[in-house]
Amino acid sequence: MSDDVVESSSETSEYPGNPDTGADNPEVPNLERTSVQSLLRSVSRFTEFSMVTGEAAREEEKDGDGEIVHAHKTAPDDTPKEGFWARSNQNLRLDLLRQWIIIILILATYIFAVFSIYWGSMYRRDSRLVNLKVLVVVENDRAGEITSTILKTIDSPSVKPLAGWTVRNYTSEQQVINLVHTEKYWGSIYVTGSNVSEELIADFQNGSSLNTSTLIRSYYESARDPVGISSYTKPALLQAGEVFRTIWQTQVYPKILANLSSDQLIALKNSSLLATIPEIQYTDGNPVTSPILTAPLQVGLLYLVIISFFQIMWFMKINGTVANMVKPVSYILYRVILIQANCLILSLAYTCLNRAFQIDLQRSWTGGFAVLWMVSYLAMSACAGAGENVVLICTATIPPLAGFWVLFFIILNISATFSPIELCPEVYRFAYAMPIKNAYELMKMVFLNTYRGSLGRYIGVLVAWLVVNSLLFPFCLLFFASRMKKRVEKGGR
């Protein structure tokens, strides 16, 4: 009887904190607090570098007295190797073929899905040229010879589809220039006076000399969009000038001469009107004067995206070393600060590169160097922060997706950046929220002194990327660590 009591007592003692005992055991942990602490510890233990080198698995083996790793060790494979086409490797070939087909299908699908974003931005672009609004200012009396010729010109089949010609009654030249500079219109064709047709006819009738080159002008600014203006707006304006000249020579000019008397024709011979006809005079109010600007405004922005991903790989070992030496919370703060410090220094190098090639940084601001530095920093930080977060998630789930993400992010950023968004399908309006698009607009302000009306919006978008990425980074790091811990516990590498 006493033996049974002793045995029952010993069995109960094997379960600390058993409610049957009525005693509280101080060694019983708070499960919720323990799980949080364990997750934080995993952040500094299961880093990118420790997973690549296998250090995380070795540490886990020490903590588990070898149970985890040793449980999955297998004896050396002494099976003799044979040729690839040997009969015994038939299953190997079938398995290889199956995996090869799956991978190729994934890559082909990626090409169709992601590359189509860039191709799609250019699809049927010529059908959307009318979205590029061009201001056409005419006389209040639209029956005048010059005005009627301009209207015939922009309505001709070879000119009408080239732009969105918007006709307005006469306004001052300064107002026209201001409307184009503030990016209300991509370009303009305008008469320089409210009654230029009457002046021209009067000079024909009086035999007076008139400078016809001052009657019609065209104003645009190449700096607004170097590719868009040179590829679409300027050709449209030049084509309008050619058609205007043709209509004037073949229709208007003979009509004016036919209405003159013989005395007026004789007097006209002594003037310059017979030798000159009204032509559109073109003015580029903000030209792109240096070809080297193509580097920082186009390819250079792509390099910023790429280098922001490079720094992730280069700092893996350093991050692993720091993780072993500091507390988890300190490690998370270190990683957040490191991203910003890297981007700040690398963007300074990018800015110095532009200055080394004697690019004028004072065209828009006196402190243009500092402005370009901050713009480059915000752009690189936006890309680097997004890259860090996505790479952590991809590495923890499907590692090959990290490479897919880099190319996808680049295509997503450039698809509607280096040409007018107005020429892309409406779905590409997402580019207004992309970091490279906003950095591109800011850099045009620095290099080319373009209109600053949207300066606050561009900076706000980049700052939003920086803040959101910084807030999401700790959670991505925790997600990566927890997934890697589970992988090691299952014996994976």
C-alpha positions in Angstrom: 0.0 0.0 0.0 2.8 2.4 0.9 4.7 1.5 -2.2 1.7 2.5 -4.4 1.6 5.9 -2.7 5.3 6.5 -3.2 5.0 5.4 -6.9 2.1 7.7 -7.5 3.9 10.6 -5.8 7.0 10.1 -8.0 4.9 10.1 -11.2 3.2 13.3 -10.2 6.6 15.0 -9.5 7.6 14.4 -13.1 5.1 17.0 -14.3 6.0 20.4 -12.7 3.1 22.7 -12.1 0.6 19.9 -12.2 -2.6 21.4 -10.8 -3.2 18.2 -8.8 -0.2 19.1 -6.6 -1.6 22.5 -5.8 1.9 24.0 -5.9 3.2 26.8 -8.3 6.4 26.0 -10.1 8.6 29.1 -10.7 10.2 27.4 -13.7 7.0 27.5 -15.8 7.7 30.1 -18.5 5.3 32.7 -19.8 4.6 31.1 -23.2 3.7 34.3 -25.0 6.8 36.1 -23.7 9.0 33.2 -24.5 7.8 32.9 -28.1 8.4 36.7 -28.7 11.9 36.4 -27.2 12.6 33.3 -29.3 11.5 35.1 -32.4 13.7 38.1 -31.6 16.7 35.8 -31.0 16.1 34.1 -34.3 16.6 37.5 -36.0 20.2 37.8 -35.0 20.9 34.1 -35.4 19.2 33.3 -38.7 20.7 36.0 -40.9 21.3 35.8 -44.7 25.0 35.1 -44.2 24.5 32.5 -41.5 22.1 30.6 -43.7 24.4 30.7 -46.7 27.5 29.6 -44.8 25.6 27.0 -42.7 26.6 28.7 -39.4 22.9 28.9 -38.3 22.6 25.1 -38.6 25.7 24.5 -36.6 24.5 26.8 -33.9 21.2 25.1 -33.8 23.0 21.7 -33.5 24.9 23.0 -30.5 21.7 24.2 -28.8 19.9 20.9 -29.5 22.8 18.7 -28.4 23.1 17.5 -32.0 19.6 16.1 -32.2 18.5 18.2 -35.1 21.4 17.8 -37.5 22.5 14.3 -36.6 19.0 13.1 -37.1 19.2 14.0 -40.7 22.7 12.8 -41.5 22.9 9.9 -43.8 25.7 7.5 -44.6 28.0 8.3 -47.5 26.5 7.3 -50.9 28.8 4.5 -52.2 26.6 3.8 -55.2 28.8 3.6 -58.3 28.2 6.4 -60.9 27.3 5.6 -64.5 26.9 7.5 -67.7 24.1 9.9 -68.2 22.4 7.6 -70.8 22.9 4.4 -68.8 19.7 2.3 -68.3 20.0 2.7 -64.6 19.7 6.5 -64.9 16.4 6.4 -66.8 14.4 7.7 -63.8 17.0 10.4 -63.4 16.5 11.5 -67.0 12.8 11.6 -66.7 13.0 13.6 -63.5 15.4 16.0 -65.0 13.2 16.4 -68.1 10.2 17.1 -65.9 12.1 19.7 -63.8 13.6 21.3 -67.0 10.1 21.7 -68.6 8.7 23.3 -65.4 11.6 25.8 -65.1 11.5 26.7 -68.8 7.7 27.3 -68.6 8.2 29.5 -65.6 10.9 31.5 -67.3 8.8 31.8 -70.5 5.8 32.9 -68.5 7.9 35.5 -66.8 9.1 36.9 -70.1 5.5 37.2 -71.4 4.2 38.6 -68.1 6.9 41.0 -67.1 8.5 42.0 -70.5 5.0 42.8 -71.7 4.9 45.7 -69.2 7.6 47.5 -71.2 6.4 46.4 -74.6 2.8 47.4 -73.7 3.9 51.0 -72.9 4.9 51.4 -76.5 2.0 49.4 -78.1 0.0 51.6 -80.6 1.7 54.7 -79.3 1.1 56.5 -82.5 -2.7 56.3 -81.9 -2.4 58.3 -78.7 -0.3 61.2 -80.1 -3.5 63.3 -79.8 -3.0 63.2 -76.0 0.0 65.5 -76.4 -1.8 68.9 -76.4 -0.3 71.6 -78.6 -1.6 75.1 -78.3 -2.6 76.9 -81.5 -3.3 80.6 -81.0 -5.0 82.4 -83.9 -6.6 85.8 -84.7 -10.0 86.6 -83.3 -11.2 86.9 -86.9 -10.7 83.3 -88.1 -11.4 84.3 -91.7 -8.1 86.0 -92.1 -5.6 84.4 -94.6 -3.0 83.4 -92.0 -5.5 82.1 -89.5 -7.5 80.1 -92.1 -4.3 78.6 -93.4 -3.2 77.6 -89.9 -6.6 75.9 -89.4 -6.4 74.1 -92.7 -2.9 72.9 -91.8 -3.7 71.4 -88.4 -6.8 69.8 -90.0 -4.9 68.1 -92.8 -4.5 64.3 -92.8 -0.7 64.5 -92.5 -0.8 66.8 -89.4 -4.0 66.2 -87.5 -3.1 62.8 -85.9 0.4 64.0 -84.8 -0.8 66.0 -81.8 -3.8 67.2 -79.9 -4.1 70.6 -81.6 -6.0 72.9 -79.2 -7.2 76.2 -80.9 -7.6 79.4 -78.9 -8.2 83.0 -79.8 -5.4 85.5 -79.7 -3.5 85.8 -76.5 -0.1 87.5 -75.8 3.2 85.9 -76.7 4.2 85.9 -73.1 1.1 84.1 -72.1 1.7 81.4 -74.7 5.3 80.9 -73.5 4.0 80.7 -69.9 1.4 78.1 -70.7 4.1 75.9 -72.4 6.6 76.4 -69.6 4.2 75.5 -66.9 3.5 72.3 -68.8 -0.1 73.0 -69.7 0.9 72.3 -73.4 3.7 70.4 -75.0 4.3 73.1 -77.6 2.6 75.9 -79.5 2.0 77.6 -82.8 0.8 81.2 -82.5 0.3 84.4 -84.4 2.2 87.4 -83.0 -0.6 89.9 -83.4 -4.4 90.0 -83.3 -4.7 91.2 -87.0 -1.6 90.0 -88.8 -3.6 88.9 -91.8 -4.9 92.5 -92.3 -1.4 93.8 -92.0 -0.1 91.3 -94.6 -2.9 92.1 -97.1 -2.4 95.8 -96.6 1.3 95.5 -97.4 0.6 93.5 -100.5 -1.8 96.2 -101.7 0.5 99.1 -100.8 3.7 97.4 -102.1 5.3 97.8 -98.6 8.1 95.6 -97.3 7.1 93.4 -94.3 9.2 91.0 -92.3 7.0 87.9 -92.7 9.2 85.9 -90.3 7.7 87.7 -87.3 4.0 86.8 -88.1 3.9 83.1 -87.0 6.0 81.4 -84.3 6.3 78.1 -82.6 7.5 77.7 -79.0 8.4 74.5 -77.1 10.9 73.4 -74.5 12.9 70.3 -75.1 14.0 70.1 -71.5 10.5 69.1 -70.4 11.0 65.6 -71.9 14.1 65.3 -74.1 12.8 62.0 -75.7 9.2 63.0 -76.0 9.8 66.4 -77.5 12.4 65.3 -80.0 10.5 62.2 -81.0 6.9 63.4 -81.1 6.2 67.1 -80.5 9.0 68.7 -82.6 8.3 66.5 -85.6 4.6 67.4 -85.4 5.5 71.1 -85.3 7.9 70.8 -88.2 5.4 68.8 -90.3 2.8 71.6 -89.6 5.3 74.1 -90.9 5.9 72.2 -94.1 2.1 71.8 -94.8 1.5 75.5 -94.0 4.2 76.5 -96.5 2.7 74.2 -99.1 -0.9 75.5 -98.6 0.3 79.1 -98.7 2.3 78.7 -101.9 -0.3 76.7 -103.8 -3.5 78.2 -102.6 -3.3 81.5 -100.6 -0.4 83.2 -102.4 -2.0 82.9 -105.9 -5.3 84.0 -104.5 -3.9 87.2 -103.0 -2.0 88.1 -106.2 -5.1 87.5 -108.3 -7.0 90.1 -106.2 -4.4 92.8 -106.8 -4.7 95.5 -109.5 -2.1 96.0 -112.2 -0.8 99.1 -110.4 -0.5 97.2 -107.1 1.4 94.4 -108.8 3.8 96.9 -110.3 4.4 98.5 -106.9 4.8 95.0 -105.4 7.8 94.3 -107.6 9.9 96.8 -105.7 9.1 95.1 -102.3 10.4 91.9 -100.7 7.0 90.3 -100.3 7.3 88.5 -103.6 10.5 86.9 -102.5 9.4 85.9 -99.0 6.3 84.2 -97.6 5.1 83.7 -94.0 6.7 80.8 -92.4 6.6 79.4 -88.8 9.7 80.4 -86.8 10.6 77.8 -84.2 12.0 78.6 -80.7 13.3 76.1 -78.2 12.9 78.0 -75.0 14.8 75.4 -72.9 17.1 73.3 -75.0 19.1 70.3 -73.9 22.5 71.6 -74.7 24.8 68.8 -73.5 24.6 65.3 -74.8 26.2 64.0 -71.6 22.9 64.7 -69.7 21.6 61.5 -71.2 23.8 59.6 -68.8 22.4 60.8 -65.5 18.8 61.3 -66.8 18.4 57.9 -68.3 20.9 55.1 -67.9 22.3 56.6 -64.7 18.9 56.2 -63.0 18.9 52.5 -63.9 22.3 52.1 -62.4 21.0 53.6 -59.2 18.4 50.8 -59.0 21.0 48.1 -59.7 23.6 49.4 -57.2 21.0 49.6 -54.5 20.6 45.8 -54.9 24.3 45.2 -55.0 24.8 46.7 -51.5 22.5 44.0 -50.1 24.9 41.2 -51.2 28.1 43.0 -50.2 27.0 43.6 -46.6 25.7 40.1 -45.9 28.9 39.0 -44.1 29.2 42.2 -42.1 25.5 41.9 -41.1 26.2 38.3 -40.0 29.1 39.4 -37.8 27.1 42.1 -36.2 24.2 39.8 -35.5 26.4 37.6 -33.4 27.6 40.5 -31.3 24.5 42.6 -30.5 21.0 42.2 -29.1 18.2 41.4 -31.6 16.6 44.8 -31.3 19.9 46.6 -31.7 20.5 44.4 -34.8 17.2 45.5 -36.4 18.0 49.2 -35.7 21.5 48.6 -37.1 20.1 47.2 -40.3 17.6 50.1 -40.8 20.3 52.7 -40.2 22.8 50.8 -42.4 20.5 51.0 -45.5 20.1 54.7 -45.1 23.9 55.3 -44.5 24.8 53.2 -47.6 22.4 55.1 -49.8 23.6 58.4 -48.4 27.3 57.7 -49.2 26.6 56.0 -52.6 24.4 58.8 -53.7 27.2 61.2 -52.8 29.5 59.3 -55.1 26.9 59.4 -57.9 26.6 63.2 -57.4 30.4 63.6 -57.5 30.5 61.6 -60.7 28.2 64.1 -62.4 30.3 67.0 -61.2 33.5 65.3 -62.3 32.2 65.3 -65.8 31.6 69.1 -65.6 27.8 68.8 -65.7 26.3 72.2 -64.6 24.5 71.7 -61.3 23.8 75.4 -60.7 21.4 75.9 -63.5 18.3 75.7 -61.3 19.6 76.1 -57.7 22.7 77.8 -56.3 23.2 74.8 -54.1 22.5 72.4 -57.0 25.1 69.9 -55.8 23.3 69.3 -52.5 19.9 69.2 -54.2 21.1 66.5 -56.6 22.7 64.6 -53.7 19.4 64.5 -51.8 17.4 63.6 -54.8 19.8 60.7 -55.6 19.7 59.6 -52.0 15.9 59.5 -51.9 15.7 57.6 -55.1 18.3 55.1 -54.0 16.8 54.7 -50.6 13.4 54.0 -52.1 14.8 51.3 -54.4 17.1 49.8 -51.7 14.4 49.6 -49.1 12.0 47.9 -51.4 14.8 45.6 -52.5 15.8 44.6 -49.0 12.3 43.8 -48.0 11.4 41.8 -51.1 14.7 39.9 -51.2 14.2 38.8 -47.6 10.7 37.5 -48.4 11.8 35.8 -51.6 14.8 34.2 -49.9 12.7 32.8 -47.1 10.1 31.4 -49.5 11.3 30.8 -53.1 14.9 32.2 -53.5 15.0 32.4 -57.3 12.2 35.0 -57.1 14.8 37.5 -55.8 16.4 37.7 -59.3 12.9 38.0 -60.9 12.1 40.8 -58.6 15.1 42.9 -59.6 14.3 42.8 -63.3 10.6 43.3 -62.6 11.2 46.3 -60.5 13.4 47.9 -63.1 10.9 47.3 -65.9 8.1 48.6 -63.7 10.0 51.8 -63.1 11.2 52.6 -66.6 8.2 51.5 -68.7 6.6 54.9 -68.6 9.4 57.1 -67.3 11.6 58.1 -70.3 8.7 59.0 -72.6 5.4 60.8 -72.1 2.9 58.9 -69.9 0.2 60.4 -72.1 1.3 58.1 -74.9 0.9 55.0 -72.8 -2.3 53.1 -72.0 -4.1 54.5 -69.0 -3.0 51.6 -66.8 0.5 53.0 -66.9 -0.5 55.9 -64.7 0.9 53.8 -61.9 4.3 55.3 -62.9 3.4 58.5 -61.1 4.0 56.5 -57.9 7.2 54.8 -59.0 10.5 56.2 -57.4 12.4 56.4 -60.6 9.7 58.4 -62.4 9.7 61.0 -59.6 13.5 61.0 -59.3 13.6 61.6 -63.1 11.4 64.6 -62.9 13.4 66.1 -60.0 16.7 65.6 -61.8 15.3 67.4 -64.8 14.7 70.3 -62.5 18.3 70.2 -61.3 20.0 69.7 -64.7 17.6 71.5 -67.0 15.7 74.0 -64.8 12.3 72.7 -65.8 9.0 73.8 -64.2 8.9 73.2 -60.4 5.1 73.2 -59.9 5.1 69.6 -58.9 8.3 69.7 -56.8 6.5 68.9 -53.5 4.6 65.9 -55.0 7.8 64.3 -56.4 9.6 64.6 -53.1 6.6 63.4 -51.1 6.4 60.2 -53.2 10.1 59.4 -52.6 9.8 60.1 -48.9 6.8 57.9 -48.6 8.7 55.0 -50.2 11.5 55.6 -47.7 9.2 55.7 -44.6 7.0 52.7 -45.6 10.0 50.5 -46.5 11.7 51.4 -43.2 8.5 50.5 -41.2 8.1 47.2 -43.1 11.7 46.1 -42.8 11.6 44.8 -39.2 8.6 42.6 -40.0 10.3 41.3 -43.2 13.4 40.5 -41.1 11.3 38.7 -38.5 9.5 36.7 -41.3 12.8 35.7 -42.8 14.3 34.6 -39.5 11.2 32.6 -38.5 11.1 30.8 -41.9 14.9 30.1 -41.8 14.6 28.7 -38.3 11.9 26.3 -39.3 14.0 25.2 -42.3 17.0 24.5 -40.2 14.9 22.6 -37.6 13.7 20.4 -40.4 17.2 19.7 -41.5 17.2 22.0 -44.5 20.1 24.2 -45.5 
